[in-house]
Amino acid sequence: MSTQYSKSGDPARSLALLWRTTEPTSRRRTPDLSVDRIVAVASEMADADGIGALSMRRVAERLGVGTMSLYTYVPGKGELVDLMLDAAYAGLYRDGLPEPWREALRAVAHANRRLYLDHPWMLQVSSARLLGPGLMAKYEMELSAVDGVGLSDVEMDSTVNLVTGYVEGAVRRAVEVAELERSSGLTDGQWWAVHGPLLGTFANEERFPVASRVGSAAGQEHQAVYEPEHEFAFGLERVLDGVQALVDSRAGEDDVTRG
């Protein structure tokens, strides 16, 4: 899964488009064409075919306009990808977050997971330098999950990055498994039913006793080598346990100070 980078276009143009400081218009006044519509159509295409298949020419064809008309609104693919990312982030927390903080972080994790599963192409684009309103609103909401629980500002930032980073890694694996199943035409269980016995002649329990025992137990439990839902939930709770320990330690420090 190759990585493309946000901000591969002109930063000044991207920022102007992201924050809508100017709204480009076509000299020909193409009906129903706007930055928002271009972004929506491009996102639909990336959802269906992946970011690698996206091009300004293909987007223009889908919209029924000439490629040069598209460039009037969006300077290039780099800027378009920036807009697509930010638009996806913008709608992430329309219903806010629950309380207390652990439930809020759990909601953050599940919201990010849904986002990546709905738009797998986002896993192929680094947004390290994206500074749009959608991303800023997302970051603001995620920080609010741990605001006021006793963490420093730096710890709040690191906690949000810990949770969202865990989600990205977990979903990346799940997406890769799904893509492998799609391309091979076999589910994980079907593949192992065919090839497992052959592997067992090499990787047997005499040679790998612990791996064989644990692998068999997990396989029987999940009816698969890797069960994305279980692994995500299990890992997330361990991440939250770690944050809980940090929050509790800060509360203990406050008690000592007051004492």
C-alpha positions as CSV (number, residue, x, y, z in Angstrom):
1,M,0.0,0.0,0.0
2,S,2.0,3.0,-1.3
3,T,1.8,6.3,0.5
4,Q,1.0,9.6,-1.1
5,Y,1.6,12.9,0.7
6,S,-0.8,15.7,1.3
7,K,0.6,19.1,0.4
8,S,2.2,17.7,-2.7
9,G,0.5,20.7,-4.4
10,D,1.1,24.4,-3.9
11,P,0.6,25.1,-0.1
12,A,-0.7,28.6,-0.6
13,R,-3.3,27.5,-3.1
14,S,-4.3,24.5,-0.9
15,L,-4.8,26.7,2.1
16,A,-6.8,29.2,0.2
17,L,-9.1,26.4,-1.1
18,L,-9.3,24.7,2.3
19,W,-10.3,27.8,4.2
20,R,-12.3,29.1,1.2
21,T,-10.6,32.5,1.4
22,T,-11.4,32.7,-2.3
23,E,-14.0,30.7,-4.3
24,P,-12.7,30.0,-7.8
25,T,-15.3,30.3,-10.6
26,S,-15.1,29.3,-14.2
27,R,-15.0,32.0,-16.8
28,R,-17.6,29.9,-18.7
29,R,-19.8,29.7,-15.6
30,T,-20.2,25.9,-15.9
31,P,-23.5,25.0,-14.4
32,D,-23.5,23.0,-11.1
33,L,-19.7,23.0,-10.9
34,S,-18.0,24.0,-7.7
35,V,-15.1,23.0,-5.5
36,D,-17.4,21.1,-3.2
37,R,-19.0,19.1,-6.0
38,I,-15.5,18.3,-7.5
39,V,-14.4,17.1,-4.1
40,A,-17.5,15.0,-3.5
41,V,-17.2,13.3,-6.9
42,A,-13.4,12.7,-6.5
43,S,-14.0,11.2,-3.1
44,E,-16.6,8.8,-4.5
45,M,-14.2,7.7,-7.2
46,A,-11.4,7.2,-4.6
47,D,-13.7,5.1,-2.4
48,A,-14.5,2.9,-5.4
49,D,-11.2,2.6,-7.2
50,G,-8.5,3.8,-4.8
51,I,-6.5,7.0,-4.7
52,G,-4.0,5.7,-7.3
53,A,-6.6,5.6,-10.0
54,L,-7.7,9.1,-9.3
55,S,-6.7,11.8,-11.9
56,M,-7.9,15.2,-12.8
57,R,-8.8,13.9,-16.3
58,R,-11.0,11.1,-14.9
59,V,-12.7,13.4,-12.4
60,A,-13.5,15.8,-15.3
61,E,-14.9,13.0,-17.3
62,R,-17.1,11.9,-14.5
63,L,-18.4,15.5,-14.1
64,G,-18.9,15.8,-17.8
65,V,-16.6,18.8,-18.2
66,G,-13.2,19.4,-19.9
67,T,-10.1,18.9,-17.8
68,M,-9.1,22.6,-18.2
69,S,-12.5,23.6,-16.7
70,L,-11.6,21.5,-13.6
71,Y,-8.3,23.3,-13.3
72,T,-10.1,26.6,-13.0
73,Y,-11.5,25.4,-9.7
74,V,-8.7,23.1,-8.3
75,P,-5.1,23.6,-9.5
76,G,-4.1,19.9,-9.5
77,K,-4.4,16.5,-7.9
78,G,-2.3,17.5,-4.9
79,E,-4.6,20.3,-3.9
80,L,-7.6,18.1,-4.7
81,V,-6.4,15.3,-2.3
82,D,-6.0,18.0,0.4
83,L,-9.6,19.0,0.0
84,M,-10.8,15.4,0.0
85,L,-9.0,14.6,3.2
86,D,-10.3,17.7,5.0
87,A,-13.9,17.1,3.8
88,A,-13.8,13.6,5.2
89,Y,-12.5,14.9,8.6
90,A,-15.1,17.7,8.7
91,G,-18.1,15.5,9.3
92,L,-16.6,13.1,11.8
93,Y,-18.1,14.3,15.1
94,R,-21.4,15.9,14.2
95,D,-23.0,14.4,17.4
96,G,-20.3,15.4,19.8
97,L,-18.6,13.0,22.3
98,P,-20.0,11.1,25.3
99,E,-18.7,11.4,28.8
100,P,-16.6,10.5,30.8
101,W,-13.2,10.7,29.2
102,R,-12.8,7.0,28.6
103,E,-16.1,6.7,26.8
104,A,-15.1,9.8,24.8
105,L,-11.8,8.3,23.7
106,R,-13.5,5.1,22.8
107,A,-15.9,7.0,20.7
108,V,-13.0,8.8,19.0
109,A,-11.4,5.5,18.2
110,H,-14.5,4.0,16.7
111,A,-15.2,7.2,14.7
112,N,-11.8,7.1,13.2
113,R,-12.1,3.4,12.5
114,R,-15.4,4.0,10.6
115,L,-13.8,6.8,8.7
116,Y,-10.9,4.6,7.4
117,L,-13.2,1.7,6.6
118,D,-15.5,3.9,4.6
119,H,-12.6,5.6,2.9
120,P,-9.7,3.2,2.7
121,W,-7.8,5.5,0.4
122,M,-7.1,7.7,3.3
123,L,-4.6,5.2,4.6
124,Q,-2.5,5.8,1.5
125,V,-2.3,9.6,2.1
126,S,-0.2,11.2,4.7
127,S,-1.9,14.3,6.2
128,A,1.1,15.4,8.3
129,R,1.0,18.9,6.9
130,L,-2.7,19.3,6.3
131,L,-4.0,22.4,8.1
132,G,-7.6,22.7,6.9
133,P,-10.7,23.5,9.0
134,G,-12.0,19.9,8.9
135,L,-8.8,18.6,10.5
136,M,-8.6,21.4,13.0
137,A,-12.2,20.8,14.1
138,K,-11.4,17.0,14.4
139,Y,-8.4,17.8,16.5
140,E,-10.3,20.2,18.7
141,M,-13.0,17.7,19.4
142,E,-10.5,14.9,20.1
143,L,-8.6,17.0,22.6
144,S,-11.8,17.9,24.4
145,A,-12.1,14.2,25.3
146,V,-9.2,14.5,27.7
147,D,-9.4,18.2,28.6
148,G,-9.7,18.8,32.3
149,V,-8.7,15.3,33.4
150,G,-5.4,16.4,34.8
151,L,-3.1,15.9,31.9
152,S,-0.7,18.6,30.6
153,D,-1.3,20.0,27.2
154,V,1.6,18.0,25.8
155,E,0.2,14.8,27.4
156,M,-3.3,15.6,25.9
157,D,-1.7,15.9,22.4
158,S,0.2,12.6,22.9
159,T,-2.9,10.8,24.2
160,V,-4.9,11.8,21.1
161,N,-2.0,10.7,18.9
162,L,-1.7,7.4,20.7
163,V,-5.4,6.6,20.2
164,T,-5.7,7.7,16.6
165,G,-2.3,6.1,15.7
166,Y,-3.5,2.8,17.2
167,V,-6.6,3.0,15.1
168,E,-4.8,3.7,11.9
169,G,-2.5,0.7,12.4
170,A,-5.3,-1.7,13.3
171,V,-7.5,-0.6,10.4
172,R,-4.6,-0.8,8.0
173,R,-4.3,-4.5,8.8
174,A,-8.0,-5.1,8.5
175,V,-8.1,-3.3,5.1
176,E,-5.2,-5.4,3.9
177,V,-6.9,-8.6,4.9
178,A,-10.1,-7.5,3.1
179,E,-8.1,-6.6,0.0
180,L,-6.3,-9.9,0.0
181,E,-9.6,-11.8,0.3
182,R,-11.1,-9.7,-2.6
183,S,-8.1,-10.2,-4.9
184,S,-7.7,-13.9,-4.1
185,G,-11.3,-14.8,-4.1
186,L,-10.8,-16.7,-0.8
187,T,-11.7,-15.7,2.7
188,D,-9.0,-16.2,5.3
189,G,-10.8,-19.3,6.6
190,Q,-11.0,-20.8,3.1
191,W,-7.4,-20.2,2.3
192,W,-6.2,-21.9,5.6
193,A,-8.6,-24.8,5.0
194,V,-6.7,-25.5,1.7
195,H,-3.2,-24.6,2.7
196,G,-3.2,-25.2,6.5
197,P,-2.6,-28.9,6.4
198,L,0.5,-28.4,4.1
199,L,1.9,-25.8,6.5
200,G,1.3,-28.1,9.4
201,T,3.7,-30.6,8.0
202,F,6.5,-28.0,8.5
203,A,5.3,-25.8,11.4
204,N,4.2,-28.6,13.7
205,E,3.6,-28.6,17.4
206,E,6.8,-30.6,18.1
207,R,8.8,-27.8,16.6
208,F,6.7,-24.8,17.7
209,P,4.7,-26.0,20.7
210,V,3.5,-22.6,22.1
211,A,2.7,-21.1,18.7
212,S,0.8,-24.2,17.7
213,R,-1.2,-24.3,20.9
214,V,-2.0,-20.6,20.9
215,G,-2.6,-20.4,17.2
216,S,-5.1,-23.3,17.4
217,A,-6.9,-21.8,20.3
218,A,-7.3,-18.4,18.6
219,G,-8.3,-20.1,15.3
220,Q,-11.0,-22.1,17.0
221,E,-12.3,-19.1,18.9
222,H,-12.5,-16.8,15.9
223,Q,-12.7,-19.3,13.0
224,A,-10.0,-17.3,11.4
225,V,-6.3,-16.5,11.8
226,Y,-7.1,-12.8,12.3
227,E,-10.5,-11.5,13.5
228,P,-10.5,-7.7,13.0
229,E,-13.4,-6.8,15.3
230,H,-11.9,-8.7,18.2
231,E,-8.4,-7.5,17.7
232,F,-9.5,-3.9,17.5
233,A,-11.6,-4.0,20.6
234,F,-9.0,-5.9,22.6
235,G,-6.1,-3.6,21.6
236,L,-8.2,-0.4,22.2
237,E,-9.1,-1.4,25.7
238,R,-5.4,-2.0,26.5
239,V,-4.6,1.5,25.1
240,L,-7.3,3.0,27.3
241,D,-6.0,1.1,30.3
242,G,-2.6,2.8,29.7
243,V,-4.3,6.2,29.5
244,Q,-6.2,5.3,32.7
245,A,-3.0,4.6,34.5
246,L,-1.6,8.0,33.4
247,V,-4.8,9.9,34.5
248,D,-4.8,8.1,37.8
249,S,-1.1,8.9,38.4
250,R,-1.8,12.6,37.8
251,A,-4.7,12.5,40.3
252,G,-2.4,10.8,42.8
253,E,0.1,13.6,42.4
254,D,-2.6,16.2,43.0
255,D,-3.6,14.4,46.2
256,V,0.0,14.4,47.4
257,T,0.4,18.1,46.6
258,R,-2.8,19.0,48.5
259,G,-1.8,16.8,51.4
